[in-house]
Each structure stands twice: as C-alpha cells, then as structure tokens.
Amino acid sequence: MSGPDSPESQTKVFGGVVYECVRCGTKVNADELAQLPEIKCICGYRVLKKARPPVVKQVKSI
Ligand SMILES: [Zn+2]
C-alpha cells in the first residue's frame, strides 16, 4: 500500500505561465526560464511569447 509519501506528492504545480519560442515552438515554463542566466530558447532564439496553458472552461448544463 502506498502512503502519503508517494513520489506524486512531490510534483510541483507552477503558476501556469508558459512561454513559447516563436521560432521552434518549444514551450518553457516561466520557472525554468527564471533559472537561466538569460531568457533564451534551447534553439538560441530569444523571442518568446507567452503561451497560455489549456484552460478548462466550465460549461453550465441546464
Ligand atoms: Zn526555439
């Protein structure tokens, strides 16, 4: 039986801000970018746009 110390409980959920490289489309978490010395994609391109993660819309059922 798995207890409360399961590895899944260590998974961090970030603010949800994701940046996407306008050149290659690679998505990078804002938290990962913060750890880099400069805002830069792995491909070397520096232009990143803010990409929204998929938002689940609440649909009201009548
Ligand atoms: Zn890129």
N, CA, C, O and the ligand as a Tripos MOL2 file, in Angstrom:
@<TRIPOS>MOLECULE
protein
  249   247    63     0     0
PROTEIN
NO_CHARGES

@<TRIPOS>ATOM
      1 N           0.8440   -1.1920    0.0000 N.3       1 MET1
      2 CA          0.0000    0.0000    0.0000 C.3       1 MET1
      3 C           0.8850    1.2510    0.0000 C.2       1 MET1
      4 O           1.8860    1.3040    0.7150 O.2       1 MET1
      5 N           0.5230    2.2380   -0.7880 N.am      2 SER2
      6 CA          1.3040    3.4610   -0.8610 C.3       2 SER2
      7 C           0.8250    4.4460    0.1900 C.2       2 SER2
      8 O          -0.3740    4.6470    0.3810 O.2       2 SER2
      9 N           1.7890    5.0540    0.8680 N.am      3 GLY3
     10 CA          1.4450    6.0140    1.9140 C.3       3 GLY3
     11 C           1.3990    7.4190    1.3600 C.2       3 GLY3
     12 O           1.4200    7.6200    0.1460 O.2       3 GLY3
     13 N           1.3350    8.3880    2.2510 N.am      4 PRO4
     14 CA          1.2710    9.8010    1.8500 C.3       4 PRO4
     15 C           2.5840   10.3050    1.2660 C.2       4 PRO4
     16 O           2.6270   11.3900    0.6870 O.2       4 PRO4
     17 N           3.6610    9.5260    1.4120 N.am      5 ASP5
     18 CA          4.9610    9.9530    0.9110 C.3       5 ASP5
     19 C           5.2110    9.4730   -0.5100 C.2       5 ASP5
     20 O           6.3630    9.3130   -0.9120 O.2       5 ASP5
     21 N           4.1840    9.2480   -1.2510 N.am      6 SER6
     22 CA          4.3520    8.8000   -2.6250 C.3       6 SER6
     23 C           5.0080    9.8890   -3.4630 C.2       6 SER6
     24 O           4.7950   11.0750   -3.2130 O.2       6 SER6
     25 N           5.8010    9.4980   -4.4520 N.am      7 PRO7
     26 CA          6.5150   10.4650   -5.3010 C.3       7 PRO7
     27 C           5.5990   11.4890   -5.9490 C.2       7 PRO7
     28 O           6.0330   12.6020   -6.2450 O.2       7 PRO7
     29 N           4.3790   11.1440   -6.1680 N.am      8 GLU8
     30 CA          3.4670   12.0600   -6.8510 C.3       8 GLU8
     31 C           3.2090   13.3130   -6.0270 C.2       8 GLU8
     32 O           2.9110   14.3790   -6.5660 O.2       8 GLU8
     33 N           3.3290   13.1680   -4.7140 N.am      9 SER9
     34 CA          3.0430   14.3100   -3.8450 C.3       9 SER9
     35 C           4.1440   15.3560   -3.9510 C.2       9 SER9
     36 O           3.9810   16.4820   -3.4820 O.2       9 SER9
     37 N           5.2690   14.9850   -4.5670 N.am     10 GLN10
     38 CA          6.3740   15.9330   -4.6850 C.3      10 GLN10
     39 C           6.2830   16.7450   -5.9730 C.2      10 GLN10
     40 O           7.0650   17.6700   -6.1900 O.2      10 GLN10
     41 N           5.3510   16.4000   -6.7980 N.am     11 THR11
     42 CA          5.2130   17.1290   -8.0540 C.3      11 THR11
     43 C           4.7510   18.5550   -7.7950 C.2      11 THR11
     44 O           3.7370   18.7920   -7.1400 O.2      11 THR11
     45 N           5.5210   19.4950   -8.3260 N.am     12 LYS12
     46 CA          5.1750   20.8950   -8.1190 C.3      12 LYS12
     47 C           4.2620   21.3900   -9.2340 C.2      12 LYS12
     48 O           4.4280   21.0450  -10.4040 O.2      12 LYS12
     49 N           3.3260   22.1810   -8.8480 N.am     13 VAL13
     50 CA          2.4590   22.8100   -9.8340 C.3      13 VAL13
     51 C           2.7910   24.2900   -9.8750 C.2      13 VAL13
     52 O           2.6280   25.0060   -8.8870 O.2      13 VAL13
     53 N           3.2550   24.7320  -11.0180 N.am     14 PHE14
     54 CA          3.6780   26.1230  -11.1430 C.3      14 PHE14
     55 C           2.4770   27.0270  -11.3910 C.2      14 PHE14
     56 O           1.3320   26.5800  -11.4490 O.2      14 PHE14
     57 N           2.7740   28.2970  -11.5330 N.am     15 GLY15
     58 CA          1.6970   29.2650  -11.7250 C.3      15 GLY15
     59 C           0.9330   29.0680  -13.0100 C.2      15 GLY15
     60 O          -0.1540   29.6180  -13.1870 O.2      15 GLY15
     61 N           1.4950   28.2890  -13.9050 N.am     16 GLY16
     62 CA          0.7930   28.0340  -15.1470 C.3      16 GLY16
     63 C           1.2440   28.9290  -16.2830 C.2      16 GLY16
     64 O           0.6980   28.8710  -17.3850 O.2      16 GLY16
     65 N           2.2510   29.7660  -16.0110 N.am     17 VAL17
     66 CA          2.7530   30.6360  -17.0660 C.3      17 VAL17
     67 C           3.7580   29.8710  -17.9190 C.2      17 VAL17
     68 O           4.7690   29.3770  -17.4190 O.2      17 VAL17
     69 N           3.4710   29.7850  -19.1900 N.am     18 VAL18
     70 CA          4.3420   29.0590  -20.1040 C.3      18 VAL18
     71 C           4.7290   29.9660  -21.2640 C.2      18 VAL18
     72 O           3.8910   30.6770  -21.8190 O.2      18 VAL18
     73 N           5.9950   29.9320  -21.6180 N.am     19 TYR19
     74 CA          6.4630   30.7230  -22.7430 C.3      19 TYR19
     75 C           6.7660   29.7990  -23.9130 C.2      19 TYR19
     76 O           7.2550   28.6810  -23.7480 O.2      19 TYR19
     77 N           6.4600   30.3050  -25.0920 N.am     20 GLU20
     78 CA          6.6680   29.5070  -26.2830 C.3      20 GLU20
     79 C           7.5950   30.2370  -27.2390 C.2      20 GLU20
     80 O           7.4070   31.4190  -27.5240 O.2      20 GLU20
     81 N           8.5910   29.5240  -27.7270 N.am     21 CYS21
     82 CA          9.5280   30.1070  -28.6750 C.3      21 CYS21
     83 C           8.7980   30.3260  -30.0040 C.2      21 CYS21
     84 O           8.1300   29.4330  -30.5280 O.2      21 CYS21
     85 N           8.9510   31.5520  -30.5310 N.am     22 VAL22
     86 CA          8.2340   31.8670  -31.7640 C.3      22 VAL22
     87 C           8.9190   31.2400  -32.9750 C.2      22 VAL22
     88 O           8.3880   31.2610  -34.0850 O.2      22 VAL22
     89 N          10.0860   30.6920  -32.7460 N.am     23 ARG23
     90 CA         10.8320   30.1170  -33.8490 C.3      23 ARG23
     91 C          10.6010   28.6150  -33.9670 C.2      23 ARG23
     92 O          10.2420   28.1190  -35.0350 O.2      23 ARG23
     93 N          10.8050   27.9010  -32.8800 N.am     24 CYS24
     94 CA         10.7090   26.4460  -32.9520 C.3      24 CYS24
     95 C           9.5000   25.9140  -32.2030 C.2      24 CYS24
     96 O           9.1470   24.7410  -32.3280 O.2      24 CYS24
     97 N           8.8630   26.7870  -31.4210 N.am     25 GLY25
     98 CA          7.6370   26.3720  -30.7480 C.3      25 GLY25
     99 C           7.8560   25.5990  -29.4580 C.2      25 GLY25
    100 O           6.9230   25.0300  -28.8910 O.2      25 GLY25
    101 N           9.0960   25.5890  -29.0070 N.am     26 THR26
    102 CA          9.3640   24.8970  -27.7570 C.3      26 THR26
    103 C           8.7540   25.6590  -26.5890 C.2      26 THR26
    104 O           8.9230   26.8720  -26.4720 O.2      26 THR26
    105 N           8.0630   24.9560  -25.7460 N.am     27 LYS27
    106 CA          7.4280   25.6030  -24.5980 C.3      27 LYS27
    107 C           8.2910   25.4310  -23.3590 C.2      27 LYS27
    108 O           8.7770   24.3430  -23.0540 O.2      27 LYS27
    109 N           8.4630   26.5420  -22.6590 N.am     28 VAL28
    110 CA          9.2920   26.5360  -21.4580 C.3      28 VAL28
    111 C           8.5210   27.1490  -20.3110 C.2      28 VAL28
    112 O           7.8640   28.1780  -20.4730 O.2      28 VAL28
    113 N           8.5980   26.5290  -19.1700 N.am     29 ASN29
    114 CA          7.9340   27.0860  -18.0010 C.3      29 ASN29
    115 C           8.6600   28.3460  -17.5420 C.2      29 ASN29
    116 O           9.8830   28.4470  -17.6510 O.2      29 ASN29
    117 N           7.9070   29.2870  -17.0380 N.am     30 ALA30
    118 CA          8.4940   30.5290  -16.5440 C.3      30 ALA30
    119 C           9.4650   30.2380  -15.4140 C.2      30 ALA30
    120 O          10.4470   30.9570  -15.2290 O.2      30 ALA30
    121 N           9.1920   29.1940  -14.6640 N.am     31 ASP31
    122 CA         10.0630   28.8330  -13.5560 C.3      31 ASP31
    123 C          11.4130   28.3490  -14.0680 C.2      31 ASP31
    124 O          12.4500   28.5960  -13.4530 O.2      31 ASP31
    125 N          11.3830   27.6600  -15.1970 N.am     32 GLU32
    126 CA         12.6360   27.1830  -15.7820 C.3      32 GLU32
    127 C          13.4330   28.3450  -16.3470 C.2      32 GLU32
    128 O          14.6590   28.3850  -16.2450 O.2      32 GLU32
    129 N          12.7210   29.2870  -16.9430 N.am     33 LEU33
    130 CA         13.3930   30.4570  -17.5080 C.3      33 LEU33
    131 C          14.0650   31.2660  -16.4080 C.2      33 LEU33
    132 O          15.1230   31.8610  -16.6130 O.2      33 LEU33
    133 N          13.4410   31.2770  -15.2480 N.am     34 ALA34
    134 CA         13.9710   32.0640  -14.1410 C.3      34 ALA34
    135 C          15.3150   31.5270  -13.6760 C.2      34 ALA34
    136 O          16.1170   32.2480  -13.0840 O.2      34 ALA34
    137 N          15.5470   30.2540  -13.9530 N.am     35 GLN35
    138 CA         16.8020   29.6480  -13.5160 C.3      35 GLN35
    139 C          17.9140   29.8800  -14.5310 C.2      35 GLN35
    140 O          19.0850   29.6330  -14.2450 O.2      35 GLN35
    141 N          17.5480   30.3510  -15.7030 N.am     36 LEU36
    142 CA         18.5500   30.5820  -16.7350 C.3      36 LEU36
    143 C          19.1750   31.9610  -16.5690 C.2      36 LEU36
    144 O          18.5250   32.8910  -16.0900 O.2      36 LEU36
    145 N          20.4370   32.0900  -16.9670 N.am     37 PRO37
    146 CA         21.1080   33.3970  -16.8790 C.3      37 PRO37
    147 C          20.4820   34.4200  -17.8120 C.2      37 PRO37
    148 O          20.5770   35.6230  -17.5690 O.2      37 PRO37
    149 N          19.8460   33.9520  -18.8740 N.am     38 GLU38
    150 CA         19.1780   34.8710  -19.7930 C.3      38 GLU38
    151 C          17.9820   34.1820  -20.4270 C.2      38 GLU38
    152 O          17.9410   32.9600  -20.5700 O.2      38 GLU38
    153 N          17.0230   34.9910  -20.7970 N.am     39 ILE39
    154 CA         15.8270   34.4370  -21.4230 C.3      39 ILE39
    155 C          16.1930   33.9740  -22.8300 C.2      39 ILE39
    156 O          16.4470   34.7830  -23.7220 O.2      39 ILE39
    157 N          16.2130   32.6890  -23.0020 N.am     40 LYS40
    158 CA         16.6720   32.1500  -24.2710 C.3      40 LYS40
    159 C          16.1090   30.7530  -24.4640 C.2      40 LYS40
    160 O          16.0030   29.9630  -23.5260 O.2      40 LYS40
    161 N          15.7580   30.4800  -25.6880 N.am     41 CYS41
    162 CA         15.2640   29.1520  -26.0040 C.3      41 CYS41
    163 C          16.4440   28.2030  -26.2030 C.2      41 CYS41
    164 O          17.5850   28.6340  -26.3670 O.2      41 CYS41
    165 N          16.1520   26.9220  -26.1840 N.am     42 ILE42
    166 CA         17.2220   25.9460  -26.3780 C.3      42 ILE42
    167 C          17.7850   26.0250  -27.7930 C.2      42 ILE42
    168 O          18.8980   25.5680  -28.0500 O.2      42 ILE42
    169 N          17.0170   26.6030  -28.7030 N.am     43 CYS43
    170 CA         17.4710   26.7270  -30.0820 C.3      43 CYS43
    171 C          18.3090   27.9830  -30.2680 C.2      43 CYS43
    172 O          18.8980   28.1880  -31.3290 O.2      43 CYS43
    173 N          18.3650   28.8200  -29.2440 N.am     44 GLY44
    174 CA         19.1900   30.0190  -29.3280 C.3      44 GLY44
    175 C          18.3880   31.2730  -29.6000 C.2      44 GLY44
    176 O          18.9050   32.3850  -29.4890 O.2      44 GLY44
    177 N          17.1330   31.1000  -29.9530 N.am     45 TYR45
    178 CA         16.2840   32.2540  -30.2350 C.3      45 TYR45
    179 C          15.8460   32.9040  -28.9330 C.2      45 TYR45
    180 O          15.6070   32.2350  -27.9280 O.2      45 TYR45
    181 N          15.7500   34.2070  -28.9780 N.am     46 ARG46
    182 CA         15.4530   34.9180  -27.7260 C.3      46 ARG46
    183 C          14.0400   35.4700  -27.6780 C.2      46 ARG46
    184 O          13.6250   36.0530  -26.6770 O.2      46 ARG46
    185 N          13.3200   35.2880  -28.7420 N.am     47 VAL47
    186 CA         11.9640   35.8320  -28.7520 C.3      47 VAL47
    187 C          10.9830   34.7620  -28.2950 C.2      47 VAL47
    188 O          10.7340   33.7750  -28.9880 O.2      47 VAL47
    189 N          10.4430   34.9850  -27.1250 N.am     48 LEU48
    190 CA          9.4740   34.0460  -26.5840 C.3      48 LEU48
    191 C           8.1560   34.7720  -26.3570 C.2      48 LEU48
    192 O           8.1200   35.9230  -25.9220 O.2      48 LEU48
    193 N           7.1130   34.0870  -26.6550 N.am     49 LYS49
    194 CA          5.8000   34.6840  -26.4000 C.3      49 LYS49
    195 C           5.1050   33.9040  -25.3030 C.2      49 LYS49
    196 O           5.3460   32.7150  -25.0950 O.2      49 LYS49
    197 N           4.2520   34.6060  -24.6240 N.am     50 LYS50
    198 CA          3.5450   33.9640  -23.5260 C.3      50 LYS50
    199 C           2.4700   33.0490  -24.0880 C.2      50 LYS50
    200 O           1.6270   33.4590  -24.8860 O.2      50 LYS50
    201 N           2.5220   31.8280  -23.6580 N.am     51 ALA51
    202 CA          1.5190   30.8670  -24.1240 C.3      51 ALA51
    203 C           0.6710   30.4300  -22.9520 C.2      51 ALA51
    204 O           1.1730   30.0320  -21.9010 O.2      51 ALA51
    205 N          -0.6050   30.5120  -23.1590 N.am     52 ARG52
    206 CA         -1.4900   30.0960  -22.0750 C.3      52 ARG52
    207 C          -1.6960   28.5920  -22.1010 C.2      52 ARG52
    208 O          -1.9370   28.0090  -23.1580 O.2      52 ARG52
    209 N          -1.6030   27.9790  -20.9590 N.am     53 PRO53
    210 CA         -1.9290   26.5660  -20.8850 C.3      53 PRO53
    211 C          -3.4100   26.3690  -21.1260 C.2      53 PRO53
    212 O          -4.2070   27.2770  -20.8870 O.2      53 PRO53
    213 N          -3.7800   25.2120  -21.5890 N.am     54 PRO54
    214 CA         -5.1940   24.9480  -21.8510 C.3      54 PRO54
    215 C          -6.0410   25.1500  -20.6120 C.2      54 PRO54
    216 O          -5.7800   24.5970  -19.5440 O.2      54 PRO54
    217 N          -7.0470   25.9510  -20.7950 N.am     55 VAL55
    218 CA         -7.9230   26.2510  -19.6660 C.3      55 VAL55
    219 C          -9.2200   25.4620  -19.8030 C.2      55 VAL55
    220 O          -9.8590   25.4290  -20.8540 O.2      55 VAL55
    221 N          -9.5640   24.8490  -18.7210 N.am     56 VAL56
    222 CA        -10.8020   24.0840  -18.7410 C.3      56 VAL56
    223 C         -11.9720   25.0080  -18.4510 C.2      56 VAL56
    224 O         -12.0820   25.5770  -17.3650 O.2      56 VAL56
    225 N         -12.8150   25.1410  -19.4130 N.am     57 LYS57
    226 CA        -13.9770   26.0160  -19.2270 C.3      57 LYS57
    227 C         -15.1060   25.2630  -18.5500 C.2      57 LYS57
    228 O         -15.3700   24.0860  -18.7920 O.2      57 LYS57
    229 N         -15.7320   26.0070  -17.7090 N.am     58 GLN58
    230 CA        -16.8730   25.4040  -17.0400 C.3      58 GLN58
    231 C         -18.1240   25.6000  -17.8910 C.2      58 GLN58
    232 O         -18.5040   26.7220  -18.2280 O.2      58 GLN58
    233 N         -18.7240   24.5230  -18.2130 N.am     59 VAL59
    234 CA        -19.9380   24.5880  -19.0140 C.3      59 VAL59
    235 C         -21.1460   24.2870  -18.1390 C.2      59 VAL59
    236 O         -21.2600   23.2390  -17.5040 O.2      59 VAL59
    237 N         -22.0220   25.2480  -18.1450 N.am     60 LYS60
    238 CA        -23.2040   25.0380  -17.3360 C.3      60 LYS60
    239 C         -24.2210   24.1970  -18.0770 C.2      60 LYS60
    240 O         -24.6210   24.4990  -19.2020 O.2      60 LYS60
    241 N         -24.6070   23.1740  -17.4330 N.am     61 SER61
    242 CA        -25.6080   22.3290  -18.0520 C.3      61 SER61
    243 C         -26.9940   22.6900  -17.5170 C.2      61 SER61
    244 O         -27.2030   22.8410  -16.3130 O.2      61 SER61
    245 N         -27.8740   22.8140  -18.4000 N.am     62 ILE62
    246 CA        -29.2420   23.1780  -17.9980 C.3      62 ILE62
    247 C         -30.0260   21.9290  -17.6080 C.2      62 ILE62
    248 O         -31.1970   22.0250  -17.2400 O.2      62 ILE62
    249 ZN         13.3240   27.9030  -30.0010 Zn       63 ZN63
@<TRIPOS>BOND
     1     1     2 1
     2     2     3 1
     3     3     4 2
     4     3     5 am
     5     5     6 1
     6     6     7 1
     7     7     8 2
     8     7     9 am
     9     9    10 1
    10    10    11 1
    11    11    12 2
    12    11    13 am
    13    13    14 1
    14    14    15 1
    15    15    16 2
    16    15    17 am
    17    17    18 1
    18    18    19 1
    19    19    20 2
    20    19    21 am
    21    21    22 1
    22    22    23 1
    23    23    24 2
    24    23    25 am
    25    25    26 1
    26    26    27 1
    27    27    28 2
    28    27    29 am
    29    29    30 1
    30    30    31 1
    31    31    32 2
    32    31    33 am
    33    33    34 1
    34    34    35 1
    35    35    36 2
    36    35    37 am
    37    37    38 1
    38    38    39 1
    39    39    40 2
    40    39    41 am
    41    41    42 1
    42    42    43 1
    43    43    44 2
    44    43    45 am
    45    45    46 1
    46    46    47 1
    47    47    48 2
    48    47    49 am
    49    49    50 1
    50    50    51 1
    51    51    52 2
    52    51    53 am
    53    53    54 1
    54    54    55 1
    55    55    56 2
    56    55    57 am
    57    57    58 1
    58    58    59 1
    59    59    60 2
    60    59    61 am
    61    61    62 1
    62    62    63 1
    63    63    64 2
    64    63    65 am
    65    65    66 1
    66    66    67 1
    67    67    68 2
    68    67    69 am
    69    69    70 1
    70    70    71 1
    71    71    72 2
    72    71    73 am
    73    73    74 1
    74    74    75 1
    75    75    76 2
    76    75    77 am
    77    77    78 1
    78    78    79 1
    79    79    80 2
    80    79    81 am
    81    81    82 1
    82    82    83 1
    83    83    84 2
    84    83    85 am
    85    85    86 1
    86    86    87 1
    87    87    88 2
    88    87    89 am
    89    89    90 1
    90    90    91 1
    91    91    92 2
    92    91    93 am
    93    93    94 1
    94    94    95 1
    95    95    96 2
    96    95    97 am
    97    97    98 1
    98    98    99 1
    99    99   100 2
   100    99   101 am
   101   101   102 1
   102   102   103 1
   103   103   104 2
   104   103   105 am
   105   105   106 1
   106   106   107 1
   107   107   108 2
   108   107   109 am
   109   109   110 1
   110   110   111 1
   111   111   112 2
   112   111   113 am
   113   113   114 1
   114   114   115 1
   115   115   116 2
   116   115   117 am
   117   117   118 1
   118   118   119 1
   119   119   120 2
   120   119   121 am
   121   121   122 1
   122   122   123 1
   123   123   124 2
   124   123   125 am
   125   125   126 1
   126   126   127 1
   127   127   128 2
   128   127   129 am
   129   129   130 1
   130   130   131 1
   131   131   132 2
   132   131   133 am
   133   133   134 1
   134   134   135 1
   135   135   136 2
   136   135   137 am
   137   137   138 1
   138   138   139 1
   139   139   140 2
   140   139   141 am
   141   141   142 1
   142   142   143 1
   143   143   144 2
   144   143   145 am
   145   145   146 1
   146   146   147 1
   147   147   148 2
   148   147   149 am
   149   149   150 1
   150   150   151 1
   151   151   152 2
   152   151   153 am
   153   153   154 1
   154   154   155 1
   155   155   156 2
   156   155   157 am
   157   157   158 1
   158   158   159 1
   159   159   160 2
   160   159   161 am
   161   161   162 1
   162   162   163 1
   163   163   164 2
   164   163   165 am
   165   165   166 1
   166   166   167 1
   167   167   168 2
   168   167   169 am
   169   169   170 1
   170   170   171 1
   171   171   172 2
   172   171   173 am
   173   173   174 1
   174   174   175 1
   175   175   176 2
   176   175   177 am
   177   177   178 1
   178   178   179 1
   179   179   180 2
   180   179   181 am
   181   181   182 1
   182   182   183 1
   183   183   184 2
   184   183   185 am
   185   185   186 1
   186   186   187 1
   187   187   188 2
   188   187   189 am
   189   189   190 1
   190   190   191 1
   191   191   192 2
   192   191   193 am
   193   193   194 1
   194   194   195 1
   195   195   196 2
   196   195   197 am
   197   197   198 1
   198   198   199 1
   199   199   200 2
   200   199   201 am
   201   201   202 1
   202   202   203 1
   203   203   204 2
   204   203   205 am
   205   205   206 1
   206   206   207 1
   207   207   208 2
   208   207   209 am
   209   209   210 1
   210   210   211 1
   211   211   212 2
   212   211   213 am
   213   213   214 1
   214   214   215 1
   215   215   216 2
   216   215   217 am
   217   217   218 1
   218   218   219 1
   219   219   220 2
   220   219   221 am
   221   221   222 1
   222   222   223 1
   223   223   224 2
   224   223   225 am
   225   225   226 1
   226   226   227 1
   227   227   228 2
   228   227   229 am
   229   229   230 1
   230   230   231 1
   231   231   232 2
   232   231   233 am
   233   233   234 1
   234   234   235 1
   235   235   236 2
   236   235   237 am
   237   237   238 1
   238   238   239 1
   239   239   240 2
   240   239   241 am
   241   241   242 1
   242   242   243 1
   243   243   244 2
   244   243   245 am
   245   245   246 1
   246   246   247 1
   247   247   248 2
@<TRIPOS>SUBSTRUCTURE
     1 MET1         2 RESIDUE 1 A MET
     2 SER2         6 RESIDUE 1 A SER
     3 GLY3        10 RESIDUE 1 A GLY
     4 PRO4        14 RESIDUE 1 A PRO
     5 ASP5        18 RESIDUE 1 A ASP
     6 SER6        22 RESIDUE 1 A SER
     7 PRO7        26 RESIDUE 1 A PRO
     8 GLU8        30 RESIDUE 1 A GLU
     9 SER9        34 RESIDUE 1 A SER
    10 GLN10       38 RESIDUE 1 A GLN
    11 THR11       42 RESIDUE 1 A THR
    12 LYS12       46 RESIDUE 1 A LYS
    13 VAL13       50 RESIDUE 1 A VAL
    14 PHE14       54 RESIDUE 1 A PHE
    15 GLY15       58 RESIDUE 1 A GLY
    16 GLY16       62 RESIDUE 1 A GLY
    17 VAL17       66 RESIDUE 1 A VAL
    18 VAL18       70 RESIDUE 1 A VAL
    19 TYR19       74 RESIDUE 1 A TYR
    20 GLU20       78 RESIDUE 1 A GLU
    21 CYS21       82 RESIDUE 1 A CYS
    22 VAL22       86 RESIDUE 1 A VAL
    23 ARG23       90 RESIDUE 1 A ARG
    24 CYS24       94 RESIDUE 1 A CYS
    25 GLY25       98 RESIDUE 1 A GLY
    26 THR26      102 RESIDUE 1 A THR
    27 LYS27      106 RESIDUE 1 A LYS
    28 VAL28      110 RESIDUE 1 A VAL
    29 ASN29      114 RESIDUE 1 A ASN
    30 ALA30      118 RESIDUE 1 A ALA
    31 ASP31      122 RESIDUE 1 A ASP
    32 GLU32      126 RESIDUE 1 A GLU
    33 LEU33      130 RESIDUE 1 A LEU
    34 ALA34      134 RESIDUE 1 A ALA
    35 GLN35      138 RESIDUE 1 A GLN
    36 LEU36      142 RESIDUE 1 A LEU
    37 PRO37      146 RESIDUE 1 A PRO
    38 GLU38      150 RESIDUE 1 A GLU
    39 ILE39      154 RESIDUE 1 A ILE
    40 LYS40      158 RESIDUE 1 A LYS
    41 CYS41      162 RESIDUE 1 A CYS
    42 ILE42      166 RESIDUE 1 A ILE
    43 CYS43      170 RESIDUE 1 A CYS
    44 GLY44      174 RESIDUE 1 A GLY
    45 TYR45      178 RESIDUE 1 A TYR
    46 ARG46      182 RESIDUE 1 A ARG
    47 VAL47      186 RESIDUE 1 A VAL
    48 LEU48      190 RESIDUE 1 A LEU
    49 LYS49      194 RESIDUE 1 A LYS
    50 LYS50      198 RESIDUE 1 A LYS
    51 ALA51      202 RESIDUE 1 A ALA
    52 ARG52      206 RESIDUE 1 A ARG
    53 PRO53      210 RESIDUE 1 A PRO
    54 PRO54      214 RESIDUE 1 A PRO
    55 VAL55      218 RESIDUE 1 A VAL
    56 VAL56      222 RESIDUE 1 A VAL
    57 LYS57      226 RESIDUE 1 A LYS
    58 GLN58      230 RESIDUE 1 A GLN
    59 VAL59      234 RESIDUE 1 A VAL
    60 LYS60      238 RESIDUE 1 A LYS
    61 SER61      242 RESIDUE 1 A SER
    62 ILE62      246 RESIDUE 1 A ILE
    63 ZN63       249 GROUP 0 **** ****
